[in-house]
Amino acid sequence: MIALPVIFFKFWFLEAPESLISFYASLNKALLELFSLPLLIKTFFKPWKNEYRKGLIGFSRGMGMFIKSFVILADLAIFVFFILLEAIVFFAFILWPFATLVLLKPN
C-alpha cells in the first residue's frame, strides 16, 4: 500500500508516455505509407502517368510535378495536423493528474 504512489508515478510518467510515443511513431509511419508521401517525394521528377512519347515528356514531367506539389502539400498539412493532435493528447495525458488535483482542491 505504501508503494502505490511510486508505482502510479512510475506508470504514469515513465511507462505510459513511452508506450504512447511508440504508438504515435507507429501511427505516423502508417499515415506516411497511407498518404504515399515517401513515394511521391521519390517520384517527384517523373511523369504523373508514365507518358514517354516524344514531345510529351517535358509536359508530362511538368504536369506531374505540378500535381504532385499539391498532393504533397495536402499530405504534409494532414500530417502536421496529426502531429499537433498527438502532442496535445500527449501533454493532456501528462497533465491529467495535476488537473485532477486542481479540480479536487477545496475552495
C-alpha positions in Angstrom: 0.0 0.0 0.0 2.9 2.4 0.7 4.5 1.7 -2.7 1.2 2.5 -4.6 2.1 6.2 -5.2 5.6 5.1 -6.5 4.0 2.5 -8.8 1.5 5.1 -10.0 4.1 7.7 -10.8 6.4 5.1 -12.5 3.5 4.0 -14.7 2.0 7.5 -15.4 5.2 9.4 -16.1 7.6 6.7 -17.4 5.9 3.6 -18.8 2.7 5.1 -20.3 4.4 8.0 -22.1 7.0 5.6 -23.6 4.1 3.4 -24.8 2.2 6.4 -26.1 5.3 7.7 -28.0 5.9 4.2 -29.6 2.2 4.1 -30.6 2.4 7.6 -32.2 5.6 6.6 -34.0 3.8 3.5 -35.4 0.7 5.6 -36.3 2.9 8.2 -38.1 4.7 5.6 -40.1 1.3 4.1 -41.1 0.0 7.6 -42.1 3.0 8.3 -44.2 2.5 5.0 -46.1 -1.2 5.6 -46.3 -0.7 9.0 -47.9 2.1 7.7 -50.1 4.3 10.7 -49.1 7.7 8.9 -49.4 6.7 7.5 -52.8 5.5 10.9 -54.1 8.8 12.5 -53.0 10.9 9.8 -54.6 9.0 10.1 -57.9 8.6 13.8 -57.9 10.5 14.4 -61.2 8.9 11.5 -63.0 5.8 11.9 -65.2 2.4 11.5 -63.4 1.1 8.9 -65.8 4.3 7.4 -67.3 3.9 9.3 -70.6 7.1 8.8 -72.5 6.0 9.7 -76.1 8.4 12.0 -77.9 7.4 15.6 -77.5 5.2 14.9 -74.4 8.0 14.0 -71.9 8.6 17.6 -70.8 4.9 18.4 -70.5 4.2 15.2 -68.6 7.1 15.8 -66.1 5.9 19.4 -65.6 2.3 18.4 -65.1 3.4 15.6 -62.8 5.5 18.0 -60.7 2.6 20.4 -60.6 0.0 17.9 -59.5 2.4 16.2 -57.0 3.2 19.5 -55.4 -0.4 20.0 -54.4 -0.8 16.4 -53.3 2.5 16.6 -51.2 1.3 19.9 -49.6 -2.0 18.4 -48.7 -0.4 15.3 -47.3 2.0 17.5 -45.2 -0.9 19.6 -43.9 -2.7 16.5 -42.8 0.4 15.0 -41.3 1.2 18.2 -39.3 -2.4 18.3 -38.1 -2.0 14.7 -36.8 1.4 15.5 -35.1 -0.2 18.6 -33.4 -3.1 16.5 -32.2 -0.8 13.8 -30.9 1.2 16.4 -29.0 -1.9 17.9 -27.5 -3.1 14.5 -26.4 0.3 13.6 -25.0 0.6 16.7 -22.9 -3.0 16.4 -21.7 -2.2 12.9 -20.6 0.8 14.0 -18.7 -1.0 16.9 -17.0 -4.1 14.9 -16.2 -3.1 14.0 -12.6 -2.3 17.7 -11.9 -5.6 18.8 -13.4 -7.4 16.3 -11.2 -5.7 17.7 -8.1 -6.6 21.3 -9.0 -10.2 20.3 -9.5 -10.4 18.4 -6.2 -8.8 21.2 -4.2 -11.3 22.7 -1.8 -12.3 26.3 -2.2 
